[in-house]
């Protein structure tokens, strides 16, 4: 029993260390603490048993089984967070939402001004969809505020007050290809895919990656921040301002062109002080 007890004790501390490691690597959300509290009879009571000194009532055998139970629960909860298991309180509520009823003939301005990450993509149809990025971070759960007057109409995404243990890395947002959009986005460490969208104008600030596909319908893009921009070879653009571009691109009086055989379809303006790298895709 003694050898098995020492082995279980070692495995227990490995599981604890794995929790901390996965958190610092941006995989495990700290909300796992709430999940352990939800199941306190099988988490806190065994933890209490292994922490108190050994007595006649608390024998080595009891501590042995307490370690075994905590190891099993720890592995189960880690696996549950990796697959977003609904038996955990963290995933018992669906925080995603959508509005697929936006009018096709209207232009909507998306406004985001948050210190979080945004994954922006498109879907066939009208409206928008939003979900959380299920990683630890400083972002609250999202809400959308839609304006009823103005031209264009506004869709403001912002974070609600959220417990620090429940906060996430950011949000995944999908915009419908049937609508016209204006984008005014500040975000950190984001991945913005503008392909297939019809965009009247776009102002992107912060850091991250921007993907410009051949199906993008946009005439002018303003970039302010630190970005890596991937450009389809089938999308002729001109870059105005200081940026790092591939050696095959041509400097001209109007800016830097990625394709001299076609008239450019998109003007990309770089704000002074920005660090932007363009890549062929």
N, C-alpha and C positions, 0 to 999 in steps of 0.2 A: 504493500500500500504506500510505503514511504516514497519509493521511486516513482510510482505513478502520480503521487501528490506533487512532487517536485516538477514533473513533466507538465502536469496540468497548470501549475502556477506559471511556468514559463510560457506556455501557450496563451494563457490569459493576458499576460503583459504584452505578448506579440500582437494580440488582437487589439488591445488598447492603443499600442503604437501605430497599428495599421489605420485606426480611426483618425488619429492626428495626421498621419502622413497623407491620407486621401483628402483631408480637409485642406492642408497646405498646398497640395497639388491641384486644388480647384475641382475636385470630384465629389466629395461628400459635403453636403450642406450641414451647418450646425444645428438645424432643426431636428437632427437625430436625437438631440438631448430631450426634446419634447416627446419623441416617440418612446424613449426609455421611461420617461415619467408616466406616460399613458399606461404602460404595462408594469407599474411599480411592484405589484406582488411578486413578479418573477425576475425583477431587475434589482430593486432597492433592497429587498429582504435578503437575497443571497449576497449582495454586496456588503450589507451590514454583518452578515455571518462570517465573511472572510476577513473583515477588518478588526473585529473584536478579538481580544486574547482568547486563547484556548482554555476552556474550563471543563468541568465534569459534564455540563450540559452541551457545550459546543466542542465536540470531539473532532479529531482529525478526519474521521469519516464524514461528518457533516460538512466540514470545510471542503473536503474532496468533491462531494456532490454539488456544493454551492459553486465551486470553480467550474465544474462540468456544465452546470446549467448556464452560467454567465457566458461561457465560451460558445455554447450552442446559440444563445440569444444574440450574442455579438455577431456571429457569422450570419445568422438569419437576417438581422437588421441591415448589415452591410449589403447583403445580396438584395434585400428588399429595396434599398435606396438605389441600387444600380438598375433595377427593373421598374422603379416607380410603383411598387406594390401598394394596392389600395388598403391593405390592412394596417398600414402605417398612417398615423395622423397627418404626416406631412403631405401625403397624396390622397387623403380621403375627400378632398374638395378639388373640383376642377376650376382652375383660375383662368382658363382660356375663355374667350368670348368672340363674337363676330357680329357684324351688321352687313347683311347682303342685300339691303334694300336701298342703297344709295342710287340716286337718279343718274342714268347714263348721260343725260344731256348736261349735267352740272359739272363744274370743276371744283375740286375739293383741295384745300391746302392742309397738308399734314405738318403739324408743328410738334417737335420734340426738343426739349431742352433739359436733358437729364445727364448726370454723371454715371451713365451705365452703358452697357453694350446693346447694340441693336443688330439683329439679323433681319435684313429686309429682302423680301422676295415677292413674287407675283403669283397670281392664280387666274385661271380663265373664269370670268364672270365679273360681277359688280360688287363693290363694297370692300370690306377689310376683315381680316382675321388676326387675332393676337393671342399669343401664349407666352409663358415665361421661359427663359433659358434656365434649365434646371441645374444650376451650378452655384456655389457660394459667391456672394457679392454684396453690394451695398444698395441694391435697387429694391424698392417696394413693389408690391403687386400692381399691375397696370389698371388704369381706368381710362375711358375715352370720353371727351366732352365734345359734342357736336354743336356748332353754332347754327342758328336758324335763319339768320340774316347775314348779308354781306356778299361780296363778290371778289374772290371765291368764298364759298362756305368753308368753315374751318373744322378740322378734326384734330383735337389736341390730345395727345397721349401723355399721361403723367402718372407718377407713382403715388399710391396712397400710403398713409401711415401704416407701417408694418413692423412687427416685432423684429429686433436685430437678428434673432436666431432664424427667422423665416425669410430673411431677405435673399434675393437671388442676383445672378450676374446681370440680367437684363431681360429683354423681350424679343420674341420672334414675331415679326409683323409681315403679313402678306397683303398686298394691294391688288384690287381687281384690274384686269386688263381692259375692261369695258368703260372704265372711268378715265377722265382727265385729271391729272394731279399737279399740284405744286408741292415742292418739298423744302422745308426749312428745318433742318435736323442738326442738333449738336449731340454727339455721342462719343463714347470712348471704346476703343478696341472693337470696332464694329465690322460687320461684313455686309455691304450694301450692294445688292445685285439689281441693277436698273434695267436689265434686259426685258423686253416684251411690254414695257410700260409706256404709256403716253403721258409725257411730262411737259407741262408748259414752261416751267423754269425750276431750277433746283439750286439750293444753297446748302452745302454740306460742310460742317465744321467738326473738328475733333481729331480722332485718330482711327486707323483701321484700314480696311480694304474696300475698294470700289470696283465693281465689275461692269464694264460697258459692253453689252452684246450688240450684235448686228441688227437686232430687231428693236433697239431702243429708238423711241420717237422723242427727241429732245433737241432743242437748238442751242441752248446755253447752259453751262454748268459752272458754278462758282465753287471753288474749293479753298478752304481755309483750315490748315492744320497739317498733320503728319499722316500721309496716306500712301498706300501702294495701289496704283490704278492699273487694272488689267483690261486691255482694249482688244476687241475682236479685229482681226485683219480686214474684215469685211465692213468695218465701220470707219469711214474716213473722218478724221477729226483734225482740228488745229489747236495747239496749246499756246496760250498767251501768258507769259510770266516765267519766272525761274522754276525749272523742274528738270529732273534727270530723265532723259528719254533714250530709247535704243539708238544705237549708232546708225541704223538704217533709216531713221527718220531725217527729214530734210528741213533745214532752217530756211525760212522765207521772211519777207518783210512783214507779213501778218502774224507770224509765229512759227511754230514747229509743226510740220505736217507728217502724218504717218503714211499718207498715200498721195502721191503727186499726180496720179493718173485719174483721179476723180475729184470733183468739188467736195469740199468738206461739208458734212452734215451736222457737225457738232462743234461748237466753240467752247473750249475749257479754259476758264480764266483762273489763274493761281494768285491768291492774295499774297502780298509781300510778307516775307518771314515764314512762309509755309515750306515744308519739306515733302515734296511729292515725287514719287518714282513711278514712271510709266513702263509697262511691259506689254509686249505683243502676246496675244493669246491665240 
